Amino acid sequence: MTSSAARTPAVSAGPAPGLPVLAEVVRSGFVEGHHRGSLVVLAADGSVELALGDPAAPVFPRSSNKPMQAAAVLRAGLDLSGERLALAAASHSGEGFHLDLVRKVLAEHGLSPEDLQTPPDLPLDPAEAETYLAAGRVRERLTMNCSGKHAAMLAACARNGWDLVGYLDPAHPLQQLVHQVVEEAAGEPVAAVGTDGCGAPLMAISLVGLARAFRSFVTAGEGTAERRVADAMRAHPEYVAGTRRPDTWLMREVPGTLSKMGAEAVQAVALADGRALAFKIDDGSTRALGPVLGRALGLLGVDAPVVSRIGRAPLLGGAAEVGEIRAVF
């Protein structure tokens, strides 16, 4: 299979030395580093309320695209709901209940973990990875955090009689449908197609488009693929992430909120009333995600204890707390 990277001309926003500092690293009262990036906040009517950096530039949303990928498998005719649909949009932690459900979804459609084309990996959650290794286990395709999404993609292909071996090819009917859903939700053309860490095609859109997409999912009509995905994620957030993950905490503690992070420090959130945000830390450091997300939620007026919990990122010196990563916008 020809890689999408080889077939797609490079598209880039280019170096962005002028991007604003979104978070700073403070140790013992000394600022030892900065995290720059871009951020957009949408009002309930979809208009841009706040823009920092260059949120109109294309980015790879990475796993923040998963709700759109899950909506595509529904449009392909796959009948998923509840925890199974939430898992289709997941970057799961590799906890036991995640892995058990991936196995069930595959078995229900005559498939097995051997059909997955995810790269072998350890559980995403560090505690789960330690337990996994202590038990003498090795990296598996099943434990890779995108295995729920891949299981759903394979199930959609099995239902339609589509090629199972080439399901990750950008020209595959399912991936063409994903492309269409992403463009419709974002309200803009896909700027580039690459390959995600799990091997699936990855569509580049702007942060404005990403926030618009999340807003469209929570405001979509009852029964639409988009609304079904949003409702499943919000009802079963532990299947979208895990028991120790900020996406889970936020969707669990702020009713009606849709939240999904992506690799390289991307985050998108939509509130029940249609307000939304999306941002990317330019250097890809996920340690800045929490503080930036906490500050952005505060600007949106979200008043809940979980905001402080997500926004707190202490730095340690020995066993003592000596500083923090803090948002500065």
Secondary structure, DSSP 4 states (H G I P E B T S, - for coil): ---HHHHS--------TTPPEEEEEEETTEEEEEEEEEEEEE-TTS-EEEEES-TTSEE--GGGGHHHHHHHHHHTT----HHHHHHHT------HHHHHHHHHHHHHTT--GGG--SPPB--SSHHHHHHHHHTT---BTTTSTTHHHHHHHHHHHHHHT--STTTTSTTSHHHHHHHHHHHHHHTS---EEEE-TTSSEEEEEEHHHHHHHHHHHHHSPTTSHHHHHHHHHHH-HHHHS-TT-HHHHHHHHSTT-EEEEETTTEEEEE-TTS-EEEEEETT--GGGHHHHHHHHHHHTT--SHHHHHHH--EEEETTEEEEEEEE--
